[in-house]
Amino acid sequence: MLALWWRLPALFLQVALADAAADLSAAALKWAIPRHRPRVHALVSMPHDHSFPSGHAATSFACATVLAAAWPKRRAVFYALAVLIAFSRLYNGVHFPLDVLGGAVLGVAIAAGVRALRQPAARLRRSPRGSPAG
């Protein structure tokens, strides 16, 4: 349990980085892909930006993926919360299913990238001084 407490600052940084990168990537893709939102009665006020991909799905899946890698036993809980957040976008009528799926894929991909950036640094810390890591 003590080892977990030492890892929390690094994990927090990974989650924050994945969340920010997913949010910025989703916003950039919304700007580049002018897909209109569904024309149904939304339960919430209709956002004014484009629809693809869902930023909520991207950020929730990015965070869930980073957290699931840190706590594999809780993986189902993290992904269940991400699925509920993504489903809420469909239920509220502000996204099409493909928007949510695209956001989920984007979030997982970004989290995998953030995790991959961390791996070389961890390998360097574990290697003996003076020997190449790898």
FISE-576921 format. One record per residue: z, y, x of N, C-alpha, C in turn; residue number from 0; residue in one letter. Coordinates in steps of 0.02 Angstrom, whole numbers. Each point is the difference from the previous one (the first is absolute). Example, Ala and Ser with C-alpha at 12.3 -4.5 7.8 and 13.67 -1.06 7.14 Angstrom:
% residues 2
<rec n_zz="390" n_yy="-284" n_xx="660" ca_zz="0" ca_yy="59" ca_xx="-45" c_zz="0" c_yy="60" c_xx="45" k="0" r="A"/>
<rec n_zz="-36" n_yy="53" n_xx="-18" ca_zz="3" ca_yy="59" ca_xx="42" c_zz="37" c_yy="55" c_xx="-39" k="1" r="S"/>
***
This chain:
% residues 134
<rec n_zz="0" n_yy="-60" n_xx="41" ca_zz="0" ca_yy="60" ca_xx="-41" c_zz="0" c_yy="63" c_xx="43" k="0" r="M"/>
<rec n_zz="35" n_yy="-4" n_xx="57" ca_zz="3" ca_yy="58" ca_xx="44" c_zz="-69" c_yy="17" c_xx="28" k="1" r="L"/>
<rec n_zz="-39" n_yy="-52" n_xx="15" ca_zz="-68" ca_yy="12" ca_xx="26" c_zz="-42" c_yy="40" c_xx="-50" k="2" r="A"/>
<rec n_zz="11" n_yy="-12" n_xx="-63" ca_zz="-37" ca_yy="37" ca_xx="-52" c_zz="16" c_yy="74" c_xx="3" k="3" r="L"/>
<rec n_zz="62" n_yy="18" n_xx="10" ca_zz="19" ca_yy="71" ca_xx="2" c_zz="-33" c_yy="35" c_xx="58" k="4" r="W"/>
<rec n_zz="-10" n_yy="-34" n_xx="56" ca_zz="-34" ca_yy="31" ca_xx="57" c_zz="-74" c_yy="11" c_xx="-13" k="5" r="W"/>
<rec n_zz="-28" n_yy="-42" n_xx="-43" ca_zz="-71" ca_yy="5" ca_xx="-16" c_zz="-16" c_yy="51" c_xx="-55" k="6" r="R"/>
<rec n_zz="50" n_yy="22" n_xx="-37" ca_zz="-13" ca_yy="44" ca_xx="-57" c_zz="-35" c_yy="65" c_xx="17" k="7" r="L"/>
<rec n_zz="18" n_yy="36" n_xx="53" ca_zz="-38" ca_yy="62" ca_xx="15" c_zz="-74" c_yy="-13" c_xx="13" k="8" r="P"/>
<rec n_zz="-16" n_yy="-53" n_xx="37" ca_zz="-70" ca_yy="-16" ca_xx="13" c_zz="-35" c_yy="-21" c_xx="-64" k="9" r="A"/>
<rec n_zz="35" n_yy="-38" n_xx="-42" ca_zz="-29" ca_yy="-21" ca_xx="-63" c_zz="-12" c_yy="59" c_xx="-46" k="10" r="L"/>
<rec n_zz="48" n_yy="46" n_xx="-2" ca_zz="-9" ca_yy="60" ca_xx="-41" c_zz="-61" c_yy="40" c_xx="24" k="11" r="F"/>
<rec n_zz="-9" n_yy="4" n_xx="65" ca_zz="-58" ca_yy="36" ca_xx="27" c_zz="-65" c_yy="-36" c_xx="-19" k="12" r="L"/>
<rec n_zz="-1" n_yy="-66" n_xx="2" ca_zz="-59" ca_yy="-37" ca_xx="-20" c_zz="-17" c_yy="10" c_xx="-73" k="13" r="Q"/>
<rec n_zz="51" n_yy="-3" n_xx="-43" ca_zz="-11" ca_yy="10" ca_xx="-72" c_zz="-25" c_yy="70" c_xx="-13" k="14" r="V"/>
<rec n_zz="30" n_yy="50" n_xx="32" ca_zz="-21" ca_yy="69" ca_xx="-10" c_zz="-72" c_yy="11" c_xx="24" k="15" r="A"/>
<rec n_zz="-17" n_yy="-30" n_xx="57" ca_zz="-67" ca_yy="7" ca_xx="28" c_zz="-51" c_yy="-34" c_xx="-45" k="16" r="L"/>
<rec n_zz="16" n_yy="-61" n_xx="-24" ca_zz="-46" ca_yy="-36" ca_xx="-45" c_zz="-9" c_yy="38" c_xx="-65" k="17" r="A"/>
<rec n_zz="54" n_yy="28" n_xx="-27" ca_zz="-3" ca_yy="37" ca_xx="-63" c_zz="-43" c_yy="63" c_xx="8" k="18" r="D"/>
<rec n_zz="12" n_yy="37" n_xx="53" ca_zz="-39" ca_yy="61" ca_xx="11" c_zz="-74" c_yy="-15" c_xx="13" k="19" r="A"/>
<rec n_zz="-13" n_yy="-50" n_xx="40" ca_zz="-70" ca_yy="-18" ca_xx="15" c_zz="-36" c_yy="-25" c_xx="-62" k="20" r="A"/>
<rec n_zz="34" n_yy="-39" n_xx="-42" ca_zz="-30" ca_yy="-24" ca_xx="-62" c_zz="-14" c_yy="58" c_xx="-48" k="21" r="A"/>
<rec n_zz="47" n_yy="46" n_xx="-4" ca_zz="-8" ca_yy="58" ca_xx="-45" c_zz="-58" c_yy="44" c_xx="23" k="22" r="D"/>
<rec n_zz="-3" n_yy="15" n_xx="65" ca_zz="-54" ca_yy="41" ca_xx="26" c_zz="-68" c_yy="-35" c_xx="-6" k="23" r="L"/>
<rec n_zz="-1" n_yy="-65" n_xx="13" ca_zz="-63" ca_yy="-37" ca_xx="-5" c_zz="-25" c_yy="-2" c_xx="-72" k="24" r="S"/>
<rec n_zz="46" n_yy="-12" n_xx="-47" ca_zz="-19" ca_yy="-1" ca_xx="-70" c_zz="-26" c_yy="68" c_xx="-22" k="25" r="A"/>
<rec n_zz="32" n_yy="54" n_xx="22" ca_zz="-23" ca_yy="67" ca_xx="-18" c_zz="-69" c_yy="14" c_xx="29" k="26" r="A"/>
<rec n_zz="-11" n_yy="-21" n_xx="62" ca_zz="-66" ca_yy="11" ca_xx="31" c_zz="-54" c_yy="-40" c_xx="-36" k="27" r="A"/>
<rec n_zz="16" n_yy="-61" n_xx="-19" ca_zz="-49" ca_yy="-41" ca_xx="-37" c_zz="-13" c_yy="29" c_xx="-70" k="28" r="L"/>
<rec n_zz="51" n_yy="27" n_xx="-32" ca_zz="-10" ca_yy="31" ca_xx="-66" c_zz="-47" c_yy="60" c_xx="6" k="29" r="K"/>
<rec n_zz="7" n_yy="36" n_xx="55" ca_zz="-44" ca_yy="58" ca_xx="11" c_zz="-72" c_yy="-24" c_xx="13" k="30" r="W"/>
<rec n_zz="-7" n_yy="-56" n_xx="37" ca_zz="-67" ca_yy="-24" ca_xx="18" c_zz="-34" c_yy="-40" c_xx="-55" k="31" r="A"/>
<rec n_zz="39" n_yy="-30" n_xx="-44" ca_zz="-28" ca_yy="-42" ca_xx="-54" c_zz="16" c_yy="33" c_xx="-67" k="32" r="I"/>
<rec n_zz="-46" n_yy="37" n_xx="-29" ca_zz="14" ca_yy="37" ca_xx="-62" c_zz="-1" c_yy="-44" c_xx="-63" k="33" r="P"/>
<rec n_zz="46" n_yy="-44" n_xx="-7" ca_zz="4" ca_yy="-44" ca_xx="-58" c_zz="47" c_yy="32" c_xx="-52" k="34" r="R"/>
<rec n_zz="-25" n_yy="8" n_xx="-60" ca_zz="40" ca_yy="32" ca_xx="-53" c_zz="53" c_yy="-48" c_xx="-26" k="35" r="H"/>
<rec n_zz="52" n_yy="28" n_xx="-26" ca_zz="55" ca_yy="-40" ca_xx="-27" c_zz="-19" c_yy="-26" c_xx="-69" k="36" r="R"/>
<rec n_zz="37" n_yy="-51" n_xx="-25" ca_zz="-15" ca_yy="-27" ca_xx="-66" c_zz="7" c_yy="53" c_xx="-54" k="37" r="P"/>
<rec n_zz="-41" n_yy="-5" n_xx="-51" ca_zz="3" ca_yy="48" ca_xx="-55" c_zz="37" c_yy="-32" c_xx="-59" k="38" r="R"/>
<rec n_zz="63" n_yy="-13" n_xx="12" ca_zz="44" ca_yy="-27" ca_xx="-52" c_zz="59" c_yy="47" c_xx="-7" k="39" r="V"/>
<rec n_zz="37" n_yy="-11" n_xx="-53" ca_zz="60" ca_yy="41" ca_xx="-9" c_zz="52" c_yy="-22" c_xx="50" k="40" r="H"/>
<rec n_zz="12" n_yy="41" n_xx="50" ca_zz="49" ca_yy="-16" ca_xx="52" c_zz="70" c_yy="13" c_xx="-25" k="41" r="A"/>
<rec n_zz="47" n_yy="-41" n_xx="22" ca_zz="70" ca_yy="10" ca_xx="-18" c_zz="33" c_yy="54" c_xx="42" k="42" r="L"/>
<rec n_zz="-32" n_yy="18" n_xx="54" ca_zz="25" ca_yy="53" ca_xx="44" c_zz="-55" c_yy="53" c_xx="5" k="43" r="V"/>
<rec n_zz="17" n_yy="57" n_xx="29" ca_zz="-51" ca_yy="51" ca_xx="7" c_zz="-53" c_yy="-25" c_xx="50" k="44" r="S"/>
<rec n_zz="-62" n_yy="12" n_xx="-16" ca_zz="-56" ca_yy="-25" ca_xx="39" c_zz="-4" c_yy="37" c_xx="66" k="45" r="M"/>
<rec n_zz="1" n_yy="-36" n_xx="57" ca_zz="-8" ca_yy="33" ca_xx="64" c_zz="-68" c_yy="34" c_xx="5" k="46" r="P"/>
<rec n_zz="-6" n_yy="49" n_xx="43" ca_zz="-62" ca_yy="39" ca_xx="5" c_zz="-46" c_yy="-24" c_xx="56" k="47" r="H"/>
<rec n_zz="23" n_yy="-48" n_xx="41" ca_zz="-44" ca_yy="-24" ca_xx="53" c_zz="-39" c_yy="-61" c_xx="-25" k="48" r="D"/>
<rec n_zz="-41" n_yy="-28" n_xx="44" ca_zz="-40" ca_yy="-58" ca_xx="-20" c_zz="42" c_yy="-63" c_xx="-2" k="49" r="H"/>
<rec n_zz="-31" n_yy="-54" n_xx="-22" ca_zz="36" ca_yy="-61" ca_xx="-17" c_zz="5" c_yy="-52" c_xx="55" k="50" r="S"/>
<rec n_zz="-52" n_yy="-8" n_xx="42" ca_zz="-2" ca_yy="-55" ca_xx="47" c_zz="17" c_yy="23" c_xx="70" k="51" r="F"/>
<rec n_zz="47" n_yy="-33" n_xx="34" ca_zz="45" ca_yy="-54" ca_xx="-21" c_zz="65" c_yy="28" c_xx="-27" k="52" r="P"/>
<rec n_zz="40" n_yy="-43" n_xx="-28" ca_zz="65" ca_yy="21" ca_xx="-25" c_zz="47" c_yy="14" c_xx="58" k="53" r="S"/>
<rec n_zz="24" n_yy="61" n_xx="5" ca_zz="47" ca_yy="18" ca_xx="53" c_zz="67" c_yy="-34" c_xx="-8" k="54" r="G"/>
<rec n_zz="22" n_yy="-8" n_xx="-63" ca_zz="63" ca_yy="-35" ca_xx="-12" c_zz="-4" c_yy="-72" c_xx="22" k="55" r="H"/>
<rec n_zz="-55" n_yy="-34" n_xx="-15" ca_zz="-8" ca_yy="-69" ca_xx="21" c_zz="-3" c_yy="-5" c_xx="76" k="56" r="A"/>
<rec n_zz="-36" n_yy="46" n_xx="31" ca_zz="-7" ca_yy="-1" ca_xx="73" c_zz="68" c_yy="9" c_xx="35" k="57" r="A"/>
<rec n_zz="38" n_yy="49" n_xx="-21" ca_zz="64" ca_yy="12" ca_xx="33" c_zz="51" c_yy="-55" c_xx="-15" k="58" r="T"/>
<rec n_zz="1" n_yy="-25" n_xx="-62" ca_zz="49" ca_yy="-52" ca_xx="-16" c_zz="-15" c_yy="-65" c_xx="37" k="59" r="S"/>
<rec n_zz="-64" n_yy="-18" n_xx="5" ca_zz="-18" ca_yy="-61" ca_xx="37" c_zz="8" c_yy="9" c_xx="75" k="60" r="F"/>
<rec n_zz="-12" n_yy="59" n_xx="26" ca_zz="12" ca_yy="12" ca_xx="71" c_zz="74" c_yy="-9" c_xx="17" k="61" r="A"/>
<rec n_zz="43" n_yy="30" n_xx="-39" ca_zz="72" ca_yy="-6" ca_xx="12" c_zz="23" c_yy="-72" c_xx="-10" k="62" r="C"/>
<rec n_zz="-24" n_yy="-33" n_xx="-53" ca_zz="20" ca_yy="-69" ca_xx="-13" c_zz="-21" c_yy="-46" c_xx="57" k="63" r="A"/>
<rec n_zz="-58" n_yy="11" n_xx="28" ca_zz="-24" ca_yy="-43" ca_xx="55" c_zz="42" c_yy="8" c_xx="62" k="64" r="T"/>
<rec n_zz="18" n_yy="62" n_xx="17" ca_zz="43" ca_yy="11" ca_xx="59" c_zz="69" c_yy="-31" c_xx="-12" k="65" r="V"/>
<rec n_zz="28" n_yy="11" n_xx="-59" ca_zz="66" ca_yy="-28" ca_xx="-15" c_zz="-1" c_yy="-76" c_xx="-4" k="66" r="L"/>
<rec n_zz="-53" n_yy="-29" n_xx="-27" ca_zz="-6" ca_yy="-72" ca_xx="-4" c_zz="-4" c_yy="-32" c_xx="69" k="67" r="A"/>
<rec n_zz="-31" n_yy="34" n_xx="47" ca_zz="-2" ca_yy="-26" ca_xx="69" c_zz="68" c_yy="2" c_xx="32" k="68" r="A"/>
<rec n_zz="41" n_yy="50" n_xx="-17" ca_zz="67" ca_yy="5" ca_xx="29" c_zz="49" c_yy="-47" c_xx="-33" k="69" r="A"/>
<rec n_zz="-6" n_yy="-11" n_xx="-65" ca_zz="44" ca_yy="-45" ca_xx="-38" c_zz="-41" c_yy="-51" c_xx="-39" k="70" r="W"/>
<rec n_zz="-24" n_yy="-52" n_xx="33" ca_zz="-43" ca_yy="-49" ca_xx="-33" c_zz="32" c_yy="-33" c_xx="-61" k="71" r="P"/>
<rec n_zz="65" n_yy="-9" n_xx="0" ca_zz="33" ca_yy="-32" ca_xx="-57" c_zz="-2" c_yy="44" c_xx="-63" k="72" r="K"/>
<rec n_zz="-9" n_yy="64" n_xx="9" ca_zz="-3" ca_yy="48" ca_xx="-56" c_zz="-71" c_yy="19" c_xx="-17" k="73" r="R"/>
<rec n_zz="-49" n_yy="-32" n_xx="30" ca_zz="-71" ca_yy="16" ca_xx="-9" c_zz="-20" c_yy="4" c_xx="-73" k="74" r="R"/>
<rec n_zz="21" n_yy="-49" n_xx="-40" ca_zz="-19" ca_yy="-1" ca_xx="-71" c_zz="25" c_yy="61" c_xx="-37" k="75" r="A"/>
<rec n_zz="60" n_yy="23" n_xx="16" ca_zz="29" ca_yy="59" ca_xx="-32" c_zz="-41" c_yy="62" c_xx="16" k="76" r="V"/>
<rec n_zz="-16" n_yy="8" n_xx="64" ca_zz="-37" ca_yy="60" ca_xx="21" c_zz="-69" c_yy="2" c_xx="-33" k="77" r="F"/>
<rec n_zz="-35" n_yy="-57" n_xx="1" ca_zz="-67" ca_yy="-1" ca_xx="-31" c_zz="4" c_yy="5" c_xx="-76" k="78" r="Y"/>
<rec n_zz="52" n_yy="-27" n_xx="-30" ca_zz="7" ca_yy="6" ca_xx="-73" c_zz="8" c_yy="74" c_xx="-20" k="79" r="A"/>
<rec n_zz="39" n_yy="37" n_xx="38" ca_zz="8" ca_yy="72" ca_xx="-13" c_zz="-67" c_yy="36" c_xx="9" k="80" r="L"/>
<rec n_zz="-37" n_yy="-18" n_xx="52" ca_zz="-65" ca_yy="32" ca_xx="11" c_zz="-49" c_yy="-16" c_xx="-57" k="81" r="A"/>
<rec n_zz="1" n_yy="-62" n_xx="-24" ca_zz="-43" ca_yy="-19" ca_xx="-56" c_zz="20" c_yy="39" c_xx="-63" k="82" r="V"/>
<rec n_zz="65" n_yy="7" n_xx="-12" ca_zz="22" ca_yy="38" ca_xx="-59" c_zz="-22" c_yy="74" c_xx="4" k="83" r="L"/>
<rec n_zz="5" n_yy="29" n_xx="59" ca_zz="-22" ca_yy="69" ca_xx="8" c_zz="-75" c_yy="5" c_xx="-12" k="84" r="I"/>
<rec n_zz="-38" n_yy="-47" n_xx="28" ca_zz="-73" ca_yy="1" ca_xx="-9" c_zz="-18" c_yy="-11" c_xx="-74" k="85" r="A"/>
<rec n_zz="34" n_yy="-46" n_xx="-32" ca_zz="-13" ca_yy="-13" ca_xx="-71" c_zz="16" c_yy="62" c_xx="-43" k="86" r="F"/>
<rec n_zz="50" n_yy="37" n_xx="20" ca_zz="18" ca_yy="60" ca_xx="-39" c_zz="-57" c_yy="50" c_xx="-3" k="87" r="S"/>
<rec n_zz="-42" n_yy="1" n_xx="52" ca_zz="-57" ca_yy="45" ca_xx="1" c_zz="-52" c_yy="-20" c_xx="-53" k="88" r="R"/>
<rec n_zz="-7" n_yy="-65" n_xx="-10" ca_zz="-45" ca_yy="-25" ca_xx="-53" c_zz="31" c_yy="13" c_xx="-68" k="89" r="L"/>
<rec n_zz="63" n_yy="-16" n_xx="-7" ca_zz="35" ca_yy="7" ca_xx="-63" c_zz="0" c_yy="73" c_xx="-24" k="90" r="Y"/>
<rec n_zz="9" n_yy="45" n_xx="47" ca_zz="1" ca_yy="72" ca_xx="-17" c_zz="-69" c_yy="29" c_xx="-12" k="91" r="N"/>
<rec n_zz="-53" n_yy="-39" n_xx="14" ca_zz="-67" ca_yy="21" ca_xx="-15" c_zz="-30" c_yy="50" c_xx="49" k="92" r="G"/>
<rec n_zz="24" n_yy="1" n_xx="62" ca_zz="-25" ca_yy="49" ca_xx="48" c_zz="-45" c_yy="-32" c_xx="53" k="93" r="V"/>
<rec n_zz="-8" n_yy="-67" n_xx="-1" ca_zz="-43" ca_yy="-35" ca_xx="48" c_zz="-35" c_yy="-58" c_xx="-33" k="94" r="H"/>
<rec n_zz="-58" n_yy="-18" n_xx="29" ca_zz="-34" ca_yy="-61" ca_xx="-18" c_zz="29" c_yy="-57" c_xx="43" k="95" r="F"/>
<rec n_zz="-10" n_yy="-63" n_xx="-20" ca_zz="26" ca_yy="-56" ca_xx="41" c_zz="-26" c_yy="0" c_xx="72" k="96" r="P"/>
<rec n_zz="-64" n_yy="17" n_xx="10" ca_zz="-27" ca_yy="1" ca_xx="68" c_zz="33" c_yy="54" c_xx="43" k="97" r="L"/>
<rec n_zz="20" n_yy="54" n_xx="-30" ca_zz="36" ca_yy="53" ca_xx="37" c_zz="65" c_yy="-27" c_xx="28" k="98" r="D"/>
<rec n_zz="36" n_yy="-37" n_xx="-42" ca_zz="64" ca_yy="-28" ca_xx="20" c_zz="-10" c_yy="-54" c_xx="53" k="99" r="V"/>
<rec n_zz="-50" n_yy="-43" n_xx="-10" ca_zz="-14" ca_yy="-52" ca_xx="49" c_zz="-20" c_yy="31" c_xx="67" k="100" r="L"/>
<rec n_zz="-42" n_yy="51" n_xx="-2" ca_zz="-20" ca_yy="34" ca_xx="62" c_zz="59" c_yy="32" c_xx="35" k="101" r="G"/>
<rec n_zz="45" n_yy="30" n_xx="-38" ca_zz="60" ca_yy="29" ca_xx="29" c_zz="45" c_yy="-52" c_xx="32" k="102" r="G"/>
<rec n_zz="7" n_yy="-58" n_xx="-33" ca_zz="41" ca_yy="-53" ca_xx="27" c_zz="-28" c_yy="-26" c_xx="66" k="103" r="A"/>
<rec n_zz="-65" n_yy="-11" n_xx="1" ca_zz="-33" ca_yy="-24" ca_xx="62" c_zz="7" c_yy="52" c_xx="55" k="104" r="V"/>
<rec n_zz="-10" n_yy="62" n_xx="-16" ca_zz="7" ca_yy="54" ca_xx="49" c_zz="71" c_yy="1" c_xx="28" k="105" r="L"/>
<rec n_zz="50" n_yy="-5" n_xx="-43" ca_zz="69" ca_yy="1" ca_xx="21" c_zz="18" c_yy="-57" c_xx="46" k="106" r="G"/>
<rec n_zz="-22" n_yy="-60" n_xx="-17" ca_zz="13" ca_yy="-59" ca_xx="42" c_zz="-34" c_yy="8" c_xx="68" k="107" r="V"/>
<rec n_zz="-62" n_yy="24" n_xx="0" ca_zz="-37" ca_yy="9" ca_xx="63" c_zz="34" c_yy="51" c_xx="44" k="108" r="A"/>
<rec n_zz="23" n_yy="55" n_xx="-29" ca_zz="32" ca_yy="52" ca_xx="40" c_zz="66" c_yy="-26" c_xx="28" k="109" r="I"/>
<rec n_zz="38" n_yy="-37" n_xx="-40" ca_zz="63" ca_yy="-28" ca_xx="24" c_zz="-12" c_yy="-49" c_xx="56" k="110" r="A"/>
<rec n_zz="-53" n_yy="-40" n_xx="-5" ca_zz="-16" ca_yy="-46" ca_xx="54" c_zz="-17" c_yy="38" c_xx="64" k="111" r="A"/>
<rec n_zz="-34" n_yy="56" n_xx="-8" ca_zz="-15" ca_yy="42" ca_xx="59" c_zz="62" c_yy="30" c_xx="31" k="112" r="G"/>
<rec n_zz="45" n_yy="23" n_xx="-42" ca_zz="63" ca_yy="28" ca_xx="26" c_zz="40" c_yy="-55" c_xx="35" k="113" r="V"/>
<rec n_zz="2" n_yy="-59" n_xx="-28" ca_zz="35" ca_yy="-56" ca_xx="32" c_zz="-33" c_yy="-19" c_xx="66" k="114" r="R"/>
<rec n_zz="-67" n_yy="2" n_xx="2" ca_zz="-36" ca_yy="-17" ca_xx="61" c_zz="13" c_yy="51" c_xx="55" k="115" r="A"/>
<rec n_zz="8" n_yy="63" n_xx="-18" ca_zz="16" ca_yy="51" ca_xx="49" c_zz="68" c_yy="-12" c_xx="32" k="116" r="L"/>
<rec n_zz="46" n_yy="-29" n_xx="-38" ca_zz="67" ca_yy="-13" ca_xx="25" c_zz="1" c_yy="-59" c_xx="48" k="117" r="R"/>
<rec n_zz="-44" n_yy="-48" n_xx="-9" ca_zz="3" ca_yy="-62" ca_xx="39" c_zz="-6" c_yy="11" c_xx="76" k="118" r="Q"/>
<rec n_zz="-48" n_yy="40" n_xx="25" ca_zz="-3" ca_yy="10" ca_xx="72" c_zz="64" c_yy="30" c_xx="29" k="119" r="P"/>
<rec n_zz="31" n_yy="46" n_xx="-35" ca_zz="62" ca_yy="31" ca_xx="24" c_zz="56" c_yy="-52" c_xx="3" k="120" r="A"/>
<rec n_zz="4" n_yy="-44" n_xx="-49" ca_zz="51" ca_yy="-52" ca_xx="1" c_zz="-12" c_yy="-49" c_xx="57" k="121" r="A"/>
<rec n_zz="-63" n_yy="-16" n_xx="13" ca_zz="-17" ca_yy="-45" ca_xx="55" c_zz="19" c_yy="30" c_xx="67" k="122" r="R"/>
<rec n_zz="-10" n_yy="65" n_xx="8" ca_zz="18" ca_yy="33" ca_xx="63" c_zz="75" c_yy="0" c_xx="11" k="123" r="L"/>
<rec n_zz="39" n_yy="8" n_xx="-53" ca_zz="73" ca_yy="0" ca_xx="7" c_zz="25" c_yy="-69" c_xx="20" k="124" r="R"/>
<rec n_zz="-33" n_yy="-54" n_xx="-23" ca_zz="23" ca_yy="-67" ca_xx="14" c_zz="-22" c_yy="-25" c_xx="69" k="125" r="R"/>
<rec n_zz="-52" n_yy="28" n_xx="30" ca_zz="-26" ca_yy="-26" ca_xx="64" c_zz="47" c_yy="21" c_xx="56" k="126" r="S"/>
<rec n_zz="7" n_yy="-43" n_xx="50" ca_zz="42" ca_yy="18" ca_xx="58" c_zz="-30" c_yy="59" c_xx="38" k="127" r="P"/>
<rec n_zz="43" n_yy="39" n_xx="30" ca_zz="-22" ca_yy="59" ca_xx="36" c_zz="-46" c_yy="-20" c_xx="58" k="128" r="R"/>
<rec n_zz="-56" n_yy="34" n_xx="5" ca_zz="-46" ca_yy="-12" ca_xx="55" c_zz="-55" c_yy="-50" c_xx="-16" k="129" r="G"/>
<rec n_zz="8" n_yy="-39" n_xx="-54" ca_zz="-53" ca_yy="-48" ca_xx="-17" c_zz="-41" c_yy="27" c_xx="-57" k="130" r="S"/>
<rec n_zz="-64" n_yy="-15" n_xx="-1" ca_zz="-42" ca_yy="25" ca_xx="-55" c_zz="19" c_yy="-35" c_xx="-66" k="131" r="P"/>
<rec n_zz="-5" n_yy="38" n_xx="-54" ca_zz="15" ca_yy="-28" ca_xx="-66" c_zz="-64" c_yy="-31" c_xx="-27" k="132" r="A"/>
<rec n_zz="0" n_yy="-62" n_xx="-9" ca_zz="-58" ca_yy="-26" ca_xx="-33" c_zz="-21" c_yy="-64" c_xx="24" k="133" r="G"/>
***
